[in-house]
Structure formats: structure tokens, C-alpha cells
Amino acid sequence: MNTTKTTIESFYAPFNTGKTAGYDAILAPTWVNHPNDPGQTPDLAGFKAGVLDFRRAFDNFELTILKIIIDGNDVAVHLKMTGKMIGSFAGFPATQQVVTFYGLDRHELAANGKILATWHFEDFTGLQA
């Protein structure tokens, strides 16, 4: 399997499992999250906390990778996220409904295959009641 694809899949797996320890192996020590997750710092510690925030706010949260596009050291990923919104998230109050929303991420990889930086955009319109 493509090493880059495996790295990218490993980046998203904790959203479904809650196990964030693997980030240390795939993210560069200077990795930066652009923009930082709501209420978190843009570094690894803030990102790990942000992943757990997702899991607390959505029951049965599931992140699905719809498409991965690899172009050298740049990787684009289209995502679908679903779950029952049981807690507030990113300024949106809990709806107690199953919601679906989408995201688009770009990752920059180093020559050693580690992720140097991530830029992301989520369309949160699906979170509105």
C-alpha cells in the first residue's frame, strides 16, 4: 500500500477510535494545524484535545474519507462526518439529532513522510437545527 496513503488514513483514524497516541509517529515535531480547532492551540496537544472534543460532542461519531489526492508532498482529502450531536461544538448547541457535515483538508508532507502542516475547512451548516 502507498506509504503516504497509509499515513493520511492514520491521521484520521483517531476521530473514529479516540486513540491519539499514533500522532507522534506520523506528525513532525513542529507540525501546525491551520486553523487551530475551536478553543485549542495549533500544535499536537491542541489537536489531540480537538479530536477528543469531536468524540464528546457526537455520539457514534464517524469520519469517512471520501477521496485522497496525492501530488508529491501535497495531499488533499475530502471528508464526511456524521454522528448524533449530543454536546455543543464549535459554538453550535447540541441538536440531539444525527448530523452530517463535510470537510476538506490539505496536508504538507516532509521528505521522511511525516506531516509538516495541515490546513482544514469544515462546512458546519449541517450542525444547525
Backbone as CSV, one residue per row, in Angstrom:
resi,resn,N_x,N_y,N_z,CA_x,CA_y,CA_z,C_x,C_y,C_z
1,MET,0.852,-1.191,0.000,0.000,0.000,0.000,0.889,1.243,0.000
2,ASN,0.422,2.304,-0.582,1.129,3.570,-0.642,1.379,4.090,0.775
3,THR,2.648,4.397,1.092,3.007,4.879,2.426,2.301,6.189,2.755
4,THR,2.223,7.093,1.786,1.543,8.369,2.025,0.072,8.132,2.344
5,LYS,-0.577,7.261,1.600,-1.989,6.970,1.860,-2.165,6.372,3.259
6,THR,-1.275,5.486,3.660,-1.338,4.898,4.997,-1.179,5.967,6.074
7,THR,-0.242,6.889,5.873,-0.044,7.991,6.825,-1.306,8.829,6.948
8,ILE,-1.904,9.169,5.821,-3.110,10.002,5.828,-4.265,9.258,6.503
9,GLU,-4.445,7.991,6.204,-5.501,7.214,6.866,-5.258,7.156,8.373
10,SER,-3.988,7.050,8.779,-3.648,7.033,10.202,-3.967,8.367,10.875
11,PHE,-3.871,9.453,10.118,-4.189,10.780,10.654,-5.662,10.862,11.071
12,TYR,-6.542,10.237,10.302,-7.978,10.344,10.570,-8.530,9.246,11.479
13,ALA,-7.835,8.143,11.617,-8.324,7.017,12.425,-8.712,7.410,13.847
14,PRO,-7.960,8.272,14.549,-8.340,8.617,15.920,-9.704,9.303,16.054
15,PHE,-10.179,9.920,14.987,-11.520,10.509,15.055,-12.564,9.415,15.283
16,ASN,-12.299,8.218,14.786,-13.234,7.100,14.952,-12.927,6.248,16.177
17,THR,-11.681,6.261,16.638,-11.291,5.384,17.745,-11.038,6.112,19.056
18,GLY,-10.650,7.388,18.976,-10.289,8.136,20.174,-8.849,7.889,20.616
19,LYS,-8.119,7.056,19.904,-6.737,6.716,20.269,-5.772,7.642,19.526
20,THR,-5.290,8.668,20.214,-4.480,9.704,19.575,-2.969,9.490,19.705
21,ALA,-2.531,8.451,20.379,-1.097,8.238,20.600,-0.326,8.084,19.289
22,GLY,-0.927,7.582,18.245,-0.251,7.364,16.972,0.184,8.637,16.265
23,TYR,-0.347,9.782,16.672,0.043,11.037,16.028,1.529,11.318,16.179
24,ASP,2.123,10.898,17.275,3.544,11.144,17.495,4.393,10.513,16.397
25,ALA,3.933,9.423,15.804,4.692,8.720,14.771,4.512,9.316,13.381
26,ILE,3.418,10.021,13.126,3.142,10.491,11.760,3.240,12.008,11.585
27,LEU,3.272,12.751,12.696,3.363,14.210,12.605,4.769,14.673,12.960
28,ALA,5.288,15.625,12.197,6.589,16.222,12.512,6.497,16.934,13.861
29,PRO,7.607,17.015,14.600,7.584,17.690,15.911,7.115,19.141,15.834
30,THR,7.308,19.785,14.675,6.905,21.191,14.505,5.576,21.323,13.768
31,TRP,4.819,20.216,13.624,3.542,20.222,12.905,2.637,21.339,13.418
32,VAL,1.899,21.966,12.485,0.972,23.043,12.833,-0.378,22.767,12.183
33,ASN,-1.439,22.988,12.937,-2.817,22.835,12.497,-3.371,24.213,12.140
34,HIS,-3.768,24.416,10.876,-4.288,25.711,10.403,-5.744,25.567,10.000
35,PRO,-6.697,26.250,10.532,-6.600,26.967,11.800,-6.687,25.978,12.952
36,ASN,-6.328,26.443,14.128,-6.443,25.554,15.285,-7.917,25.219,15.534
37,ASP,-8.142,24.057,16.138,-9.506,23.637,16.446,-10.114,24.584,17.482
38,PRO,-11.443,24.758,17.483,-12.074,25.706,18.402,-11.637,25.483,19.852
39,GLY,-11.088,26.553,20.447,-10.670,26.508,21.838,-9.361,25.787,22.094
40,GLN,-8.635,25.422,21.040,-7.399,24.652,21.199,-6.211,25.408,20.599
41,THR,-5.008,24.972,20.958,-3.787,25.515,20.376,-3.523,24.821,19.030
42,PRO,-2.705,25.435,18.144,-2.487,24.859,16.813,-1.429,23.756,16.759
43,ASP,-1.015,23.248,17.912,0.022,22.222,17.959,-0.582,20.843,18.201
44,LEU,0.291,19.844,18.366,-0.161,18.468,18.537,-1.056,18.293,19.759
45,ALA,-0.694,18.901,20.873,-1.511,18.766,22.086,-2.915,19.324,21.868
46,GLY,-2.997,20.478,21.221,-4.300,21.070,20.941,-5.114,20.237,19.972
47,PHE,-4.438,19.644,18.991,-5.144,18.815,18.019,-5.691,17.549,18.666
48,LYS,-4.874,16.898,19.499,-5.340,15.700,20.203,-6.577,16.033,21.039
49,ALA,-6.541,17.163,21.725,-7.704,17.592,22.514,-8.899,17.865,21.615
50,GLY,-8.659,18.455,20.437,-9.738,18.725,19.485,-10.398,17.455,18.978
51,VAL,-9.606,16.426,18.725,-10.163,15.134,18.299,-11.087,14.597,19.389
52,LEU,-10.666,14.695,20.630,-11.496,14.206,21.737,-12.742,15.077,21.918
53,ASP,-12.642,16.382,21.604,-13.820,17.256,21.628,-14.866,16.763,20.635
54,PHE,-14.436,16.382,19.424,-15.355,15.814,18.428,-16.074,14.606,19.022
55,ARG,-15.310,13.729,19.637,-15.868,12.470,20.134,-16.824,12.691,21.313
56,ARG,-16.592,13.744,22.087,-17.512,14.069,23.190,-18.804,14.708,22.678
57,ALA,-18.709,15.499,21.627,-19.864,16.247,21.119,-20.797,15.398,20.267
58,PHE,-20.278,14.293,19.695,-21.074,13.479,18.773,-21.070,12.021,19.213
59,ASP,-22.251,11.496,19.493,-22.387,10.076,19.792,-22.285,9.301,18.484
60,ASN,-21.596,8.172,18.518,-21.404,7.359,17.313,-20.768,8.154,16.177
61,PHE,-19.809,9.026,16.532,-19.137,9.847,15.516,-18.401,8.953,14.532
62,GLU,-18.557,9.252,13.260,-17.854,8.501,12.217,-17.315,9.469,11.181
63,LEU,-16.022,9.393,10.949,-15.372,10.165,9.904,-15.039,9.205,8.770
64,THR,-15.473,9.563,7.572,-15.231,8.742,6.393,-14.407,9.541,5.394
65,ILE,-13.333,8.945,4.908,-12.542,9.564,3.858,-13.228,9.279,2.519
66,LEU,-13.640,10.325,1.838,-14.301,10.168,0.545,-13.293,10.118,-0.603
67,LYS,-12.212,10.894,-0.483,-11.221,10.927,-1.568,-9.897,11.439,-1.031
68,ILE,-8.821,10.830,-1.494,-7.464,11.285,-1.208,-6.790,11.573,-2.544
69,ILE,-6.227,12.765,-2.667,-5.489,13.139,-3.868,-4.055,13.442,-3.447
70,ILE,-3.106,12.693,-3.994,-1.700,12.849,-3.646,-0.969,13.463,-4.826
71,ASP,-0.277,14.579,-4.564,0.520,15.258,-5.592,1.873,15.589,-4.966
72,GLY,2.812,14.683,-5.097,4.124,14.888,-4.478,3.992,14.920,-2.967
73,ASN,4.438,16.029,-2.363,4.340,16.151,-0.899,3.070,16.861,-0.451
74,ASP,2.151,17.107,-1.357,0.855,17.707,-1.016,-0.238,16.654,-1.129
75,VAL,-1.105,16.627,-0.127,-2.207,15.662,-0.109,-3.494,16.403,0.216
76,ALA,-4.508,16.196,-0.592,-5.835,16.763,-0.339,-6.771,15.619,0.037
77,VAL,-7.651,15.895,1.004,-8.564,14.869,1.499,-9.959,15.461,1.634
78,HIS,-10.956,14.768,1.061,-12.365,15.144,1.191,-12.977,14.214,2.225
79,LEU,-13.666,14.774,3.213,-14.174,14.020,4.356,-15.672,14.172,4.537
80,LYS,-16.280,13.130,5.091,-17.675,13.161,5.518,-17.691,12.770,6.996
81,MET,-18.425,13.543,7.802,-18.509,13.278,9.230,-19.971,13.195,9.645
82,THR,-20.285,12.196,10.446,-21.655,12.009,10.922,-21.642,11.621,12.398
83,GLY,-22.748,11.886,13.051,-22.932,11.478,14.437,-24.111,12.206,15.043
84,LYS,-24.590,11.683,16.147,-25.676,12.356,16.880,-25.041,13.437,17.748
85,MET,-25.456,14.683,17.520,-24.859,15.817,18.219,-25.439,15.928,19.626
86,ILE,-24.688,15.400,20.597,-25.164,15.359,21.989,-24.554,16.453,22.852
87,GLY,-23.584,17.173,22.314,-22.955,18.266,23.045,-22.711,19.427,22.113
88,SER,-22.466,20.596,22.692,-22.183,21.756,21.847,-20.822,21.566,21.190
89,PHE,-20.668,22.168,20.020,-19.414,22.044,19.296,-19.210,23.264,18.405
90,ALA,-18.027,23.850,18.471,-17.647,24.990,17.616,-18.686,26.109,17.669
91,GLY,-19.265,26.324,18.840,-20.256,27.379,19.009,-21.675,26.992,18.651
92,PHE,-21.889,25.766,18.185,-23.226,25.287,17.850,-23.781,24.486,19.027
93,PRO,-25.026,24.775,19.429,-25.616,23.993,20.525,-25.977,22.580,20.064
94,ALA,-26.002,21.668,21.006,-26.374,20.280,20.704,-27.788,20.232,20.135
95,THR,-27.973,19.469,19.070,-29.290,19.354,18.441,-30.012,18.069,18.852
96,GLN,-29.256,17.121,19.411,-29.780,15.790,19.740,-30.258,15.063,18.482
97,GLN,-29.761,15.494,17.335,-30.102,14.891,16.049,-28.838,14.315,15.407
98,VAL,-29.022,13.340,14.536,-27.900,12.857,13.743,-27.618,13.912,12.673
99,VAL,-26.374,14.346,12.604,-25.973,15.385,11.654,-24.888,14.834,10.730
100,THR,-24.795,15.444,9.569,-23.752,15.121,8.605,-23.130,16.427,8.152
101,PHE,-21.809,16.469,8.130,-21.114,17.627,7.607,-19.838,17.151,6.918
102,TYR,-19.232,18.056,6.157,-18.119,17.691,5.289,-16.910,18.565,5.557
103,GLY,-15.752,18.069,5.163,-14.522,18.824,5.325,-13.583,18.599,4.159
104,LEU,-12.660,19.519,4.011,-11.616,19.420,3.001,-10.308,19.814,3.679
105,ASP,-9.322,18.924,3.623,-8.034,19.162,4.262,-6.919,19.134,3.233
106,ARG,-5.841,19.852,3.542,-4.613,19.779,2.770,-3.483,19.510,3.754
107,HIS,-2.653,18.534,3.435,-1.509,18.183,4.265,-0.235,18.396,3.460
108,GLU,0.785,18.941,4.114,2.111,19.048,3.518,2.999,18.021,4.209
109,LEU,3.643,17.174,3.411,4.494,16.123,3.949,5.965,16.444,3.754
110,ALA,6.765,15.993,4.724,8.220,16.126,4.638,8.770,14.984,3.790
111,ALA,10.043,15.071,3.439,10.693,14.020,2.656,10.671,12.680,3.389
112,ASN,10.646,12.711,4.730,10.613,11.464,5.510,9.198,10.898,5.661
113,GLY,8.209,11.565,5.042,6.840,11.068,5.078,5.990,11.594,6.214
114,LYS,6.584,12.313,7.167,5.797,12.869,8.270,5.040,14.106,7.790
115,ILE,3.916,14.364,8.418,3.090,15.521,8.061,3.663,16.760,8.746
116,LEU,3.980,17.781,7.945,4.552,19.028,8.451,3.485,20.020,8.890
117,ALA,2.384,20.067,8.147,1.330,21.042,8.423,0.031,20.548,7.811
118,THR,-1.065,20.995,8.408,-2.401,20.653,7.928,-3.244,21.921,7.883
119,TRP,-3.939,22.104,6.779,-4.915,23.183,6.641,-6.267,22.505,6.458
120,HIS,-7.290,23.004,7.139,-8.587,22.331,7.029,-9.740,23.330,6.987
121,PHE,-10.801,22.861,6.358,-12.051,23.615,6.272,-13.183,22.643,6.481
122,GLU,-14.069,22.953,7.401,-15.266,22.146,7.609,-16.491,23.005,7.282
123,ASP,-17.445,22.401,6.630,-18.718,23.060,6.345,-19.669,22.670,7.461
124,PHE,-19.822,23.537,8.444,-20.628,23.243,9.627,-22.119,23.517,9.446
125,THR,-22.582,23.823,8.229,-24.010,24.110,8.060,-24.871,22.916,8.475
126,GLY,-24.344,21.697,8.398,-25.092,20.528,8.821,-25.317,20.443,10.321
127,LEU,-24.646,21.314,11.086,-24.788,21.309,12.545,-25.947,22.158,13.025
128,GLN,-26.521,22.944,12.138,-27.615,23.832,12.526,-28.934,23.076,12.557
129,ALA,-29.706,23.357,13.571,-31.016,22.692,13.727,-32.006,23.196,12.709
